[in-house]
Amino acid sequence: MILQGNQRGGSANLAQHLLKDENDHVELFDMRGFISDDLHGAFKEAYAASRATKAKQFLFSLSLNPPPSEKVPTEVFEETIDRVEHALGLAKQPRAIVFHEKEGRRHAHAVWSRIDPKEGKAVQLSFTKRKLMDISRELFLENGWQMPKGLARSELRDPRNFTLAQWQQAKRAKHDPKVLKAMFQECWAISDTQKALANALLERGVILARGDRRGFVAIDYKGEVFALAKWCGLKAKDLREKIVEPDNLPNVDEARSKVAETMQMRLAQLQTNGQAMIDERLSVLESKKQAMTNTHQKFRTELRARQQERWQSETHERQKRFAKGLRGILERVSGKRWRIERQNEIETLQATKRDQSERDKLIFTQLDERQLLQRRTSRLQSFGMSREKYFREELRDHQRFSKSKTLPSARPGRGISR
């Protein structure tokens, strides 16, 4: 499980981000130490407490991202958050936990208030990155997950990892940022000369050019400008060693004009033949996604209602074990009442774990369905996917998706006794 945490302010923006509806499902799982029972109110409390101190970054925000292929129970998320807060000295601080599901993946966020009301100052957080990496490695080993090479050894970190700015730029250009960065690095690796580099980029629809302020850049068919050093993971001097004749390169405006001249006819053909079909299919898949999300939410609501009804019934039965009047007094004297209380506590804990296990089972089944749909969407959005390969994989997943609707655990009420 990859753990990423940082100190921050901006409580209103953080609450809005954690609750925004671009996720398929958002669950405010737990609140501790706050008077308010909603996220905006809780973070306002943290901000108000920080006003008595000099702390500007009065929150600590942690994201927990399990391996994409693993189904991680809620209990593991809770244990991880407890381990993190003890390692960082936040065990007694107010805390909120939020679960997100998006594109068939489930991850969690935990946010602590750093303000200690007794001390009247913020909890000092030191070496958080190192501590989180140590805990992350332990989680991969304990759960038998495949550890990323970059986590096991920092020098083997994936060179395709990209910054927030690069991700935002790729998103604007409607490219997969990892695929895009890998493409630039591949072009650089296979090219010995400036001409070879320019040709390798051109084969992929990108033109090498001189940047106005960023040294050397690449222009794609949409006119988007990519800083070559950043996307290749190089220093400017490394580029200058290979690009020895910069005057032979067009500037940004010239490169864009060249793109317009050479790509206009090709783009028009692609737009006519393929893009309309892709957009239509994406629209259909988006409708299916929304319908699936609504259905999944309905099943979860029904499950929680049945669990609540069962919880009330079981609580009533446990309370009936206590005698009243004189017999109740005798039970207290004899110690029998203490044994009943202990038995009730154990059964309550078991019932809590049982209910969470049932909810996790339903969530995992729904995630499987959502991942199949997401794979179909991703193939349509992917860069350079051949039409033949697309339809072959589309047919295979359509068959799997149809079968998944008949899974017993996907229907409400399975495994729930009334």
C-alpha positions in Angstrom: 0.0 0.0 0.0 1.5 3.3 -1.1 1.2 6.0 1.6 1.6 9.7 0.8 1.1 12.4 3.4 1.7 16.0 3.9 1.0 18.9 6.2 -1.4 21.5 4.9 -3.9 24.2 5.5 -6.8 25.0 3.2 -9.3 23.1 5.2 -12.3 24.2 3.1 -10.6 23.1 -0.1 -9.6 19.8 1.4 -13.1 19.0 2.6 -14.5 19.9 -0.8 -11.9 17.7 -2.5 -12.6 14.7 -0.3 -16.4 14.9 -0.9 -16.5 15.8 -4.5 -18.8 13.8 -6.7 -16.4 12.9 -9.4 -15.8 9.7 -7.5 -18.3 6.8 -8.0 -18.7 6.4 -4.3 -17.6 8.6 -1.3 -18.0 7.3 2.3 -17.3 9.3 5.4 -16.2 6.2 7.3 -15.1 7.6 10.7 -14.9 10.8 12.7 -13.0 11.0 16.0 -12.5 13.9 18.3 -14.6 16.5 16.5 -17.9 18.0 17.8 -19.3 18.3 14.2 -20.4 15.1 12.4 -19.7 16.5 8.9 -16.3 17.0 7.2 -16.6 20.8 6.6 -17.6 21.5 10.2 -14.8 19.3 11.5 -12.1 21.0 9.5 -13.5 24.4 10.6 -13.0 23.3 14.2 -9.4 22.4 13.4 -8.9 25.8 11.8 -10.4 27.6 14.8 -8.1 25.7 17.1 -5.1 26.7 15.0 -5.9 30.4 15.4 -4.5 30.2 19.0 -1.2 29.0 17.6 1.2 30.1 14.9 0.6 27.0 12.8 -0.4 27.6 9.2 -0.4 24.0 8.2 -2.7 22.7 10.9 -3.8 19.5 9.2 -2.0 16.3 8.2 -3.5 14.6 5.2 -2.7 11.0 4.3 -3.7 9.0 1.2 -3.7 5.2 1.2 -3.5 3.5 -2.2 -3.4 -0.3 -2.2 -2.1 -2.3 -5.2 -4.7 -2.1 -8.1 -5.1 -5.9 -8.3 -5.7 -6.5 -4.6 -9.0 -6.5 -2.7 -8.0 -4.9 0.6 -10.5 -5.3 3.5 -11.6 -2.2 5.5 -9.9 -3.6 8.6 -6.5 -3.4 6.9 -7.1 0.2 6.1 -8.0 0.9 9.7 -5.0 -1.0 11.1 -2.7 0.9 8.7 -4.1 4.3 9.8 -3.7 3.4 13.4 -0.1 2.4 12.7 0.7 5.6 10.9 -0.8 7.8 13.6 1.2 6.1 16.3 4.4 6.4 14.3 3.8 10.1 13.7 2.6 11.0 17.2 -1.0 11.7 16.1 -2.7 8.9 18.1 -4.7 11.3 20.3 -5.5 13.9 17.7 -9.0 14.4 16.1 -9.2 12.4 12.9 -11.5 11.8 9.9 -11.4 8.8 7.5 -12.9 8.9 4.0 -13.1 6.1 1.4 -13.2 6.8 -2.3 -14.1 4.5 -5.2 -13.3 5.6 -8.7 -12.8 3.7 -12.0 -13.0 0.4 -10.2 -10.4 1.2 -7.5 -10.8 1.8 -3.8 -8.5 3.9 -1.7 -8.8 5.9 1.5 -7.9 9.3 3.0 -7.2 10.1 6.6 -6.9 13.7 7.9 -5.7 14.6 11.4 -5.8 18.0 13.2 -2.2 18.8 14.3 -3.3 21.1 17.0 -2.9 19.7 20.6 -5.4 21.6 22.8 -3.6 20.7 26.0 -0.2 21.9 24.8 -1.6 24.8 22.8 0.6 24.1 19.8 0.8 21.9 16.7 2.2 18.4 16.9 5.8 18.3 15.5 6.1 16.0 12.6 9.6 14.9 11.6 10.8 12.5 8.9 7.2 11.7 7.8 8.2 10.6 4.3 10.8 8.1 5.6 8.4 6.8 8.3 5.6 6.3 5.7 7.9 4.5 3.3 9.0 2.1 6.1 5.4 1.3 7.0 4.5 0.9 3.3 7.3 -1.6 2.8 6.1 -3.5 5.9 2.6 -3.7 4.5 3.7 -5.1 1.2 5.8 -7.8 3.0 3.1 -8.6 5.6 0.3 -9.0 3.0 2.4 -10.7 0.3 1.8 -8.0 -2.3 4.1 -7.4 -5.2 6.3 -4.5 -4.0 7.1 -1.8 -6.6 10.8 -1.8 -7.4 11.1 1.9 -6.6 9.7 1.3 -3.1 12.1 -1.6 -2.5 15.1 0.4 -3.8 14.8 4.1 -4.5 17.3 3.9 -7.3 15.0 1.6 -9.2 12.0 4.0 -8.9 9.9 4.0 -12.0 11.4 6.7 -14.4 7.9 7.2 -15.8 6.6 8.7 -12.6 5.4 12.2 -13.3 4.8 15.4 -11.4 1.4 17.0 -10.8 2.1 19.6 -13.5 2.9 16.9 -16.0 -0.2 15.0 -15.1 -2.3 18.1 -15.6 -0.7 18.8 -18.9 -1.3 15.3 -20.2 -4.9 15.5 -19.0 -5.4 18.7 -20.9 -4.0 17.0 -24.0 -6.1 13.9 -23.3 -3.1 11.6 -23.1 -2.1 9.0 -20.5 0.8 10.7 -18.7 2.7 7.5 -18.1 2.4 6.4 -21.7 3.4 9.8 -22.8 6.5 10.0 -20.6 7.5 6.5 -21.6 7.2 7.5 -25.3 9.6 10.5 -24.8 12.1 8.4 -22.8 12.0 5.7 -25.5 12.6 8.2 -28.3 15.6 9.6 -26.4 17.0 6.2 -25.6 16.9 4.9 -29.2 18.4 8.1 -30.7 22.1 8.8 -31.0 21.9 12.0 -32.9 19.7 15.1 -33.2 18.3 13.9 -36.5 17.5 10.5 -35.1 15.7 12.0 -32.2 13.6 14.3 -34.4 12.7 11.4 -36.6 11.7 9.2 -33.7 9.5 11.9 -32.3 8.0 12.6 -35.8 7.0 9.0 -36.2 4.9 9.4 -33.1 3.3 12.5 -34.3 5.5 14.9 -32.3 7.8 17.6 -33.7 11.1 18.6 -32.1 11.4 22.4 -31.7 13.2 25.3 -30.0 11.4 26.6 -26.9 11.1 30.3 -26.1 12.0 29.8 -22.5 12.3 26.1 -21.9 15.2 25.1 -24.1 14.0 22.3 -26.3 10.3 21.3 -26.6 8.1 18.9 -28.5 4.9 19.9 -30.2 2.1 17.3 -30.6 -0.6 17.2 -33.3 -2.9 19.3 -31.1 -0.2 22.1 -30.7 0.5 21.2 -27.0 4.0 22.1 -26.0 6.0 19.6 -23.9 9.3 20.5 -22.2 11.6 17.8 -23.4 14.0 17.8 -20.4 11.1 17.3 -17.9 9.3 14.6 -19.9 12.6 12.7 -20.6 13.8 13.1 -17.0 17.0 14.8 -18.1 19.0 17.9 -17.4 19.4 20.7 -19.9 23.1 19.9 -20.5 22.2 16.4 -21.5 19.9 17.7 -24.2 22.6 20.1 -25.5 25.1 17.2 -25.8 22.7 15.5 -28.4 21.0 18.5 -29.9 24.1 20.2 -31.3 22.4 22.2 -34.1 19.5 24.0 -32.5 19.3 26.6 -35.3 18.1 23.8 -37.6 15.0 23.3 -35.5 11.8 25.3 -35.9 10.5 27.5 -33.2 7.2 26.9 -31.5 5.1 28.9 -34.0 6.9 27.3 -37.0 6.4 23.8 -35.5 2.7 24.5 -34.9 2.3 25.7 -38.5 4.1 22.6 -39.7 1.8 20.4 -37.6 -1.2 22.2 -39.1 0.0 21.6 -42.6 1.0 18.0 -42.3 -1.7 16.7 -40.0 -4.8 18.6 -41.1 -6.0 16.1 -43.7 -5.1 13.1 -41.5 -6.9 14.5 -38.5 -10.0 15.2 -40.6 -10.0 11.6 -41.9 -9.6 10.2 -38.3 -12.3 12.5 -37.0 -14.7 11.4 -39.7 -13.9 7.7 -39.5 -13.1 7.0 -35.9 -13.7 9.8 -33.4 -17.4 10.0 -33.9 -17.7 6.2 -33.2 -15.4 6.5 -30.1 -17.3 9.5 -28.7 -20.6 7.6 -29.2 -19.4 4.5 -27.5 -17.9 6.6 -24.6 -21.2 8.3 -24.2 -22.9 4.9 -23.9 -20.3 3.6 -21.4 -20.8 6.8 -19.4 -24.5 6.1 -19.2 -23.8 2.5 -18.1 -21.4 3.7 -15.5 -23.9 6.1 -14.0 -26.6 3.4 -14.0 -24.2 0.9 -12.4 -23.2 3.5 -9.7 -26.8 4.1 -8.8 -27.6 0.4 -8.7 -24.5 -0.3 -6.5 -25.5 2.5 -4.1 -29.0 1.2 -3.9 -27.7 -2.3 -2.9 -25.4 -0.7 -0.3 -28.2 1.3 1.2 -30.5 -1.8 1.4 -27.7 -3.8 3.0 -27.1 -1.1 5.7 -30.8 -0.9 6.4 -31.0 -4.7 6.9 -27.9 -4.7 9.1 -29.3 -1.8 11.2 -32.5 -3.8 11.7 -30.6 -6.9 12.7 -28.3 -4.9 15.0 -31.3 -3.4 16.9 -32.8 -6.9 17.2 -29.6 -8.4 18.5 -29.0 -5.5 20.9 -32.5 -6.0 22.3 -31.8 -9.8 22.8 -28.6 -9.0 24.6 -30.3 -6.5 27.0 -32.9 -9.2 27.9 -30.2 -11.2 29.5 -30.0 -8.8 32.4 -32.4 -9.6 35.3 -34.4 -6.8 37.0 -35.3 -6.0 40.5 -34.0 -8.3 43.3 -32.6 -10.8 40.9 -30.7 -8.0 39.2 -29.1 -7.1 42.6 -28.2 -10.7 43.2 -26.5 -10.9 39.8 -24.4 -7.9 40.7 -23.4 -9.4 44.0 -22.6 -12.8 42.6 -20.6 -11.5 39.6 -23.0 -13.0 37.0 -23.8 -9.5 35.6 -20.1 -8.9 34.9 -19.9 -12.1 33.0 -23.0 -11.2 31.0 -21.6 -7.8 30.2 -18.4 -9.4 29.0 -20.3 -11.8 26.8 -22.3 -8.9 25.3 -19.1 -6.9 24.6 -17.6 -9.9 22.7 -20.7 -10.5 20.7 -21.0 -6.8 19.9 -17.5 -6.8 18.6 -18.1 -9.9 16.5 -21.3 -8.4 15.1 -19.4 -5.3 14.1 -16.7 -7.3 12.3 -19.4 -9.4 10.6 -21.3 -6.4 9.3 -18.1 -4.8 7.9 -17.1 -8.1 6.3 -20.5 -8.3 4.6 -20.1 -4.7 3.3 -16.6 -5.4 2.1 -17.9 -8.5 0.2 -20.5 -6.5 -1.6 -18.0 -3.7 -2.3 -15.4 -6.2 -3.8 -18.1 -7.7 -6.0 -19.2 -4.3 -7.3 -15.5 -3.3 -7.8 -15.1 -6.3 -10.1 -18.0 -5.2 -12.2 -16.8 -1.6 -12.3 -13.3 -2.6 -13.3 -14.6 -4.5 -16.3 -16.5 -1.4 -17.4 -13.5 0.8 -16.8 -11.3 -1.4 -18.9 -13.7 -0.9 -21.8 -13.6 2.8 -21.3 -9.8 2.9 -21.0 -9.3 1.1 -24.2 -11.4 3.6 -26.1 -9.4 6.4 -24.5 -6.0 4.8 -24.9 -3.3 6.2 -27.2 -2.6 4.3 -30.4 -5.0 1.3 -29.8 -5.5 -0.6 -33.0 -9.1 -1.1 -34.0 -8.7 -4.8 -34.5 -7.2 -5.3 -31.0 -9.9 -3.0 -29.5 -12.8 -5.0 -30.9 -11.2 -8.3 -29.9 -10.8 -7.2 -26.2 -14.1 -5.4 -26.2 -15.9 -8.7 -27.1 -14.0 -10.7 -24.5 -14.9 -8.2 -21.7 -18.4 -7.8 -22.8 -18.9 -11.6 -22.3 -17.3 -11.4 -18.8 -19.4 -8.3 -17.9 -22.6 -10.1 -18.9 -21.7 -13.1 -16.7 -20.8 -10.9 -13.7 -24.4 -9.7 -13.4 -25.4 -13.2 -12.3 -22.9 -13.5 -9.5 -24.8 -14.4 -6.3 -22.9 -12.0 -4.1 -23.9 -9.1 -6.3 -27.6 -9.5 -5.4 -28.8 -7.7 -2.2 -29.6 -9.9 0.8 -27.1 -12.7 0.2 -25.4 -13.7 3.4 -27.7 -11.5 5.5 -30.0 -13.2 7.9 -33.2 -11.5 8.7 
